[in-house]
Structures are given as structure tokens and as C-alpha cells.
Amino acid sequence: MRLINVNSLEVEVFLGSNVPKYAILSHTWESEEVSLQQWTSRLTRLRKLRSAGFNKIRSACKQASRDGLRYLWADTACIDKSSSAELSEAINSMYAWYEKATICYVFLADVAAQPQGELDTLDLVRRSRWFTRGWTLQELVAPGAVVFYSKEWTELGTKNALAVLISRVTGIDEVCLQKKKRLEEYSIAQRMAWAANRVTTREEDMAYCLLGIFGINMPLLYGEGRKAFRRLQEEILKVSDDHSILAFDTDLSEGTLFAHHPSVFTRGRRIHPNFAHKLTAPFSMTNAGLSISTPLIQTLSPYWVLALLNCVEIDENMDMKRSLIYLPLLGKDNRFMRARTPVSIICKTLGETASSSSGGEIQDLIGQTETSYYITYFNRVYNIYGTEMDITMKGFELGVDMAAPMGFMIAFPRGTAGYRLQTAYPHGSLRPDISFFIPRASSFKDLYLAAGAEPSKEVWMCRIVDIPDEFEPKDAEMVLARINRASGLPWARYHHSGNAIVEANTRFKTLRGDPCTEAVMVEIVFDVDALLQERQEMPLRTNSNFSSGIS
């Protein structure tokens, strides 16, 4: 590690544990930056000492001397960028160097100590270019002691004192800035979100500047472009069991299995780790895609499944409401593609289930059985899918019917248990290719697929209605009569009848408004006994026979 002696201004080399205490400089690159070769030339240093690049480092050296430190590290003058090996070593070590520094000086070249006009100093700090650069993220997070300076080298405040302002600007928790919470306690999605609005001059640096944030070391390959960010995610997978690396918005991304840039993780600030009481099953990359094991939920379509991830979305504006996160996948035979539509991520709200009049409330219908499967790349379609997959994909080409703003996505957390869908009413409302039931607004009061809504209330509800064994699809009017007779009964988002449960406990907006602008995920379990037995609980015994279908 090279350090500048703040008294002699000479560069000295230290190895291993022999590194003395030092200050470290954080800044944004401007014109006239100094190189190692220029700084080590005494003649050049004297001749250009008044230039912006030299003066910045000289001023930092003076400040370090006033703080009782003998050495300073600055990236421009302490790394030999003509050596690719040294550059790679420095970038892989940079987070550690900032973390071990006694103090970090942040030089804000675009902030004046006494601003002119209506903006005050804190407004200028908030708008500083320093907060928009990729490399300065780790330079903010890693050091314990950080002091901000104006372009005149006037102290503006410390990281701890300005933590509230910095948190609002960057989205990073105050406790993280103040080193009261470890970096590893934040999900991958959260850390990606911190870099969502930052930029780097070179495309590859968007990945390289995050190595320390994720505790990753990997070789630098300038010229690989966006492949660097994918390579970073592959390296993260090798050391992390956090599924939130998949919790990005595919509508904004150029890829589906991996994100192409941190900007697609803008939602990630709300996504927190939620590791179960048991260890997450290992997952890894193979030539077939990502090999992973999670609970898979069947839907009305034979090609759509929902994969439950081990992370939650927390809404700080809604009393810290927690939602489970599902990943919609398209495929069959345990080989799936991540779907771009109808939604990228489905959040299932926890703790909203209402007690049913028949008792036996179950808060979460998800089974514990995990399935091993592969998630492939979006542009890789296996021949085994055939024409059925083409039909399913084309189902999303239909435009939005503005007369039907809400749809119902039908899911079976424990499979269909041998049942089959007999009918749906009104006719034409069912889209079995994508598991959606989308009634027209004129019939919105009558939803006959394990869901219903009272016309006088803007609320989504559900109810199971028993149908006799001899029921046939042509008997839709009989279904209508039975639903109407049940409409006088209390409705709820959760209903239990016999050995079946229905729960409408997930409301979300579809990103493109297709096939509907808003949807409710309705979960149906046909075998309560099996569900409870799977959880090693006492089975719920019932005498009712729920037999032929759902309505």
C-alpha cells in the first residue's frame, strides 16, 4: 500500500500489517488530476502545485498533519494505473483501505463554504455531485469517521452529524452510516438500491465499485461492459443465500435472470432479509441456469408458478407492514423462465387475515415443501415447451380493458388435490393461460371464482360455495343463484368451508396495467388436513364434504 508522507510529500510503500495510521481522501475526479508518476516527480510536483489536482491532495495532507496523522492515501497519486495488476489489487482492496483509515476527508469541489443566492450550505451539500458517483458509495459507507469539506477546505460537518440529511439523499439507513448496524445485515436488494441512482464513467466500474459493498473479490476485465455486473451477481450467489438478488424489476431490466444495472433495484430499499428458522437450501449457477429450491405455488395455468423468496417487503409508511415476495415463473418440468409480465414481483401481505365465522383461522397457506428447479435466461426457450408456451406468451399481447380495472390471480399453495375447474362466470372472464379471472365492471359485484366483492364497498373478498357432484359447466345459472343466496352472508378475505380454505390476501398493481391494472391473488387450499399435518400441527377435523369444484 502506497501512502503519502504529509510532511515530505514523498510516497512510501508499506506491506502487510506494517501499515501506519493514515487519513484517506474521497473526492470526485475533475480536470488536472494527478497521477502517481507526476506526484513522485519532485520537479513536476513543484511546478504544478497550484493546479486543482495537486492542490487538493496538498490541502488534504495539511489537514491530516493538523489531525496528528503522518500519512494520507489518495487514489489518484497512490495507485499506478499503468499496471493492470496493481489497479486490480487496489480496486479489490479499496473498501478495506477506506474502512481501516483513521479518518476520511470528503472534498466537495462543488460546494462553497459561503454560498451565494438562496441556497444554504446544506442544500449545496445535498446536491453535490459526490453523492451521484458510484465509487463514492463505498467511500461513504466504509470509514467510521468521515468529515466533509467545502472547496475552500472549510469543515461542513461529519457523517454522524449529517446522518439524517445523508440518509435522505442516499437512501442508506442512519444506523448503517453511523456504524451501528453491520453491512451484512442488509439484503442484497437494499445494497443494490443504494447504487441505483449512481453513475460511473466506465460501464464496468458500476460492478467494480460495489465489490466491497458485497464483500466480493474478482478480477477486473475492462472491455467486458455490462457483463461485469452479471459477473458480480454470479460471485455474490457463491457466498450468499439471500434470494433478494432476484427481487428486481424485469420491466426495467435488459435481462431477467440477472439485473443489468443497480437502477432496476429501486424498490430494493424496502426489501429486507427474512430467513426462515431452517437454513436456506443452497443455490448455484449451472449451464441450465440458476439451480434453486423454494416452495413453488401452482396457479390456474399449467405453465405459471410462483416461487416464494426468503425476503420480505416492508412498508415504512404503513406501520412497517411486511409482505412475502413471490417470483412469477413461466415454464414446466422444473425448468422456468422469469416472466416479464403480468408482474415482476408479487408481495403477499402478512397479518391481514380475518378470522372466519367457522373458526380455524390459518394465517399463511403456503406449504413447507420445497421443489428443486432451474431458472433459465429469458431468451432461452427449450423445445419441450412447444406451441403451448407460445400461446401462453401471446396471451400478454392483449391490451388493457379499462372497464375491468381489477383481476384475480388464482393460486393453489398445495396444488389442486385432484380437483378441476368446472366453470367461471361471467363467461369470457377467465384467462386460464395466465391464471387470471377478469370480470367486466358491469358484473363486478358477482365474482364466481372463489372471490367476490360487495358493490357498495371498494373491498375485495372471497367465499367458497359448495357445488354438487353432478354439476356441469352448462349449469352456470345455478351457480349464479347459489352465489346470490350467499351474498347476504358476511364476506371476508378469508373463508373456510369443510376441508378447503380460500384467502384473498394479496393486492398489487400490475406494472404495465396488463392484463388488468390491479389484481388480487386468491389462494385456494383443498386439503386443510394435509396442510396442518405438513406443519406437524393437530389436523383440523371436519364433517363437511366439499366435493366437486369451486365457484
C-alpha positions, 0 to 999 in steps of 0.5 A: 500500500502506497501512502503519502508522507504529509510532511515530505510529500514523498510516497512510501510503500508499506506491506502487510500489517506494517501499515501506519495510521493514515487519513484517506481522501474521497473526492470526485475526479475533475480536470488536472488530476494527478497521477502517481508518476507526476506526484513522485516527480519532485520537479513536476510536483513543484511546478504544478502545485497550484493546479486543482489536482495537486492542490487538493491532495496538498490541502488534504495532507495539511489537514491530516498533519493538523489531525496528528496523522503522518500519512494520507492515501489518495487514489489518484497519486497512490495507485499506478494505473499503468499496471493492470495488476496493481489497479486490480489489487487496489480496486479489490482492496479499496473498501478495506483501505477506506474502512481501516483509515483513521479518518476520511476527508470528503472534498466537495469541489462543488460546494462553497463554504459561503454560498451565494443566492438562496441556497444554504450550505446544506442544500449545496451539500445535498446536491453535490455531485459526490453523492451521484458517483458510484465509487463514492458509495463505498467511500461513504459507507466504509470509514467510521469517521468521515468529515466533509469539506467545502472547496475552500477546505472549510469543515461542513460537518461529519457523517454522524452529524449529517446522518439524517440529511445523508440518509435522505439523499442516499437512501442508506439507513442512519444506523448503517452510516453511523456504524451501528448496524453491520453491512451484512445485515442488509439484503442484497436488494437494499445494497443494490438500491443504494447504487441505483441512482449512481453513475460511473464513467466506465460501464464496468466500474458500476460492478467494480465499485460495489465489490466491497459493498458485497464483500466480493473479490474478482478480477477486473476485465475492462472491455467486458461492459455490462457483463461485469455486473452479471459477473458480480451477481454470479460471485455474490450467489457463491457466498450468499443465500439471500434470494433478494438478488432476484427481487428486481424489476424485469420491466426495467431490466435488459435481462431477467435472470440477472439485473443489468444495472443497480437502477432496476433495484429501486424498490430494493430499499424496502426489501429486507432479509427474512430467513426462515428458522431452517437454513436456506437450501443452497443455490448455484449457477449451472449451464441450465441456469440458476439451480434453486429450491423454494416452495413453488405455488401452482396457479390456474395455468399449467405453465405459471408458478410462483416461487416464494423468496426468503425476503420480505417487503416492508412498508415504512409508511404503513406501520412497517407492514411486511409482505412475502415476495413471490417470483412469477415463473413461466415454464414446466418440468422444473425448468422456468423462465422469469416472466416479464409480465403480468408482474415482476414481483408479487408481495403477499401481505402478512397479518391481514387475515380475518378470522372466519365465522367457522373458526380455524383461522390459518394465517399463511397457506403456503406449504413447507415443501420445497421443489428443486428447479432451474431458472433459465435466461429469458431468451432461452426457450427449450423445445419441450415447451412447444406451441403451448408456451407460445400461446401462453406468451401471446396471451400478454399481447392483449391490451388493457380493458379499462372497464375491468380495472381489477383481476384475480390471480388464482393460486393453489399453495398445495396444488389442486388435490385432484380437483378441476375447474368446472366453470367461471362466470361471467363467461369470457372472464377467465384467462386460464393461460395466465391464471387470471379471472377478469370480470367486466365492471358491469358484473363486478359485484358477482365474482364466481371464482372463489372471490367476490366483492360487495358493490357498495364497498371498494373491498375485495373478498372471497367465499367458497360455495359448495357445488354438487357432484353432478354439476356441469359447466352448462349449469352456470345459472345455478351457480349464479343463484347459489352465489346470490343466496350467499351474498347476504352472508358476511364476506371476508378475505378469508373463508373456510368451508369443510376441508378447503380454505380460500384467502384473498390476501394479496393486492398489487398493481400490475406494472404495465396495467396488463392484463388488468391494472390491479389484481388480487391473488386468491389462494385456494387450499383443498386439503386443510388436513394435509396442510396442518399435518405438513406443519406437524400441527393437530389436523383440523377435523371436519364433517363437511364434504366439499366435493366437486369444484369451486365457484 
